[in-house]
Amino acid sequence: MLKFIAKIKSDCNEIKIVKIIRDFSHEPIGIIKEKMANNTSVVETEYLNLEQLKVFRKKLEEIMELGGKVQLFLDDEIVSMQFLSNVIESQEDTKNQIEQVDFYMFDEED
């Protein structure tokens, strides 16, 4: 299954950044700090989980606002935050289209 993966580095606000990561991943602080220091995957989420993708993007944006450096991957390929946003938008559009079709199909049954 495809996953978005983020590597995160920070030269400032490390405590606040680690707290944001912990709120998302629920991993122990020591493990998060170790992953950041070793430049390995710190947080990840499934490609097809729309609600989790939205939370993932929000957390990454908060980290960047604090000065954290985010390197984003889709499995092994480097992607941009814009790509993540496009995936979310595409999934939202698909969800809305399905809901509209379901609504009209349900409405026709009456």
C-alpha positions as CSV (number, residue, x, y, z in Angstrom):
1,M,0.0,0.0,0.0
2,L,1.3,3.4,-0.9
3,K,2.3,5.7,2.0
4,F,3.4,9.3,2.3
5,I,6.5,9.5,4.5
6,A,8.2,12.5,6.0
7,K,11.7,13.0,7.2
8,I,12.0,16.1,9.5
9,K,15.0,18.1,10.6
10,S,15.1,21.1,12.9
11,D,17.7,23.5,14.1
12,C,15.2,25.5,16.2
13,N,11.9,24.9,18.1
14,E,12.8,21.2,18.4
15,I,10.7,20.7,21.5
16,K,7.6,22.1,19.8
17,I,8.2,20.2,16.6
18,V,8.7,16.9,18.5
19,K,5.4,17.6,20.3
20,I,3.6,18.0,17.0
21,I,5.1,14.8,15.7
22,R,4.2,12.9,18.9
23,D,0.6,14.1,18.7
24,F,0.4,12.6,15.2
25,S,2.5,9.4,15.6
26,H,2.2,8.7,19.4
27,E,5.7,7.4,19.4
28,P,8.0,8.1,22.4
29,I,9.9,11.3,22.3
30,G,13.3,9.5,22.4
31,I,12.4,7.6,19.3
32,I,11.2,10.7,17.5
33,K,14.4,12.5,18.3
34,E,16.5,9.6,17.2
35,K,14.7,9.3,13.9
36,M,15.2,13.1,13.3
37,A,18.9,12.8,14.2
38,N,19.3,9.9,11.8
39,N,17.3,11.5,9.0
40,T,14.9,8.6,8.8
41,S,11.2,8.4,8.4
42,V,9.6,10.3,11.3
43,V,5.9,10.3,10.3
44,E,3.9,8.5,7.7
45,T,0.3,8.0,6.5
46,E,-1.6,5.9,4.0
47,Y,-2.2,7.3,0.6
48,L,-5.9,6.5,0.5
49,N,-6.9,7.7,3.9
50,L,-8.3,11.1,3.1
51,E,-9.0,12.3,6.7
52,Q,-5.6,11.1,7.9
53,L,-3.9,12.9,4.9
54,K,-5.5,16.1,5.9
55,V,-4.2,15.8,9.4
56,F,-0.8,14.8,8.1
57,R,-0.6,17.9,5.8
58,K,-1.7,20.2,8.7
59,K,1.0,18.8,11.0
60,L,3.7,19.1,8.4
61,E,2.6,22.7,7.7
62,E,2.8,23.5,11.5
63,I,6.3,22.0,11.6
64,M,7.4,24.1,8.6
65,E,6.0,27.2,10.3
66,L,8.2,26.5,13.3
67,G,11.3,26.3,11.0
68,G,11.4,22.6,10.6
69,K,12.7,21.1,7.3
70,V,10.4,18.5,5.8
71,Q,11.4,16.1,3.1
72,L,8.3,14.3,1.8
73,F,8.2,11.0,0.0
74,L,5.5,8.9,-1.7
75,D,7.1,5.5,-0.9
76,D,10.6,6.0,-2.2
77,E,10.0,9.0,-4.5
78,I,10.5,12.5,-3.3
79,V,7.4,14.6,-3.7
80,S,6.3,18.2,-2.8
81,M,3.8,19.5,-0.4
82,Q,1.9,20.7,-3.5
83,F,1.7,17.1,-4.7
84,L,0.3,16.1,-1.3
85,S,-2.3,18.9,-1.6
86,N,-3.2,17.8,-5.1
87,V,-3.8,14.2,-3.9
88,I,-6.0,15.5,-1.1
89,E,-8.0,17.7,-3.5
90,S,-8.3,14.8,-6.0
91,Q,-9.6,12.5,-3.3
92,E,-12.0,15.1,-2.0
93,D,-13.4,15.6,-5.6
94,T,-13.8,11.8,-6.0
95,K,-15.6,11.6,-2.6
96,N,-17.9,14.4,-3.6
97,Q,-18.7,12.9,-6.9
98,I,-19.5,9.5,-5.3
99,E,-21.7,11.2,-2.7
100,Q,-23.6,13.1,-5.5
101,V,-24.2,9.9,-7.5
102,D,-25.4,8.1,-4.3
103,F,-27.7,11.0,-3.5
104,Y,-29.3,11.1,-7.0
105,M,-29.6,7.3,-7.0
106,F,-31.3,7.3,-3.6
107,D,-33.5,10.2,-4.7
108,E,-34.7,8.4,-7.8
109,E,-35.7,5.4,-5.7
110,D,-38.4,7.5,-3.9
